[in-house]
Amino acid sequence: MTTDKLNMRASRNDVPPPPGLKQVSEFKIVKEDLNSGLANTQDLLDKFKEIYTSN
């Protein structure tokens, strides 16, 4: 099977993505401070709930 037929990204770097998908090198990676996230767990959960349950 090919990535073209499945419309999925290959797990190998030497295989180009299907049309319309970006190269992995084009993704912006956000590094998260795990300790900060753990210290603010309730704030993060509240914000998540606000974003995904608001109309």
Stockholm file with secondary structure:
# STOCKHOLM 1.0

chainA/1-55         MTTDKLNMRASRNDVPPPPGLKQVSEFKIVKEDLNSGLANTQDLLDKFKEIYTSN
#=GR chainA/1-55 SS CCHHHHTCCCSSTTSCCCTTCCCGGGCCCCCCCHHHHHHTHHHHHHHHHHHHHCC
#=GC SS_cons        CCHHHHTCCCSSTTSCCCTTCCCGGGCCCCCCCHHHHHHTHHHHHHHHHHHHHCC
//
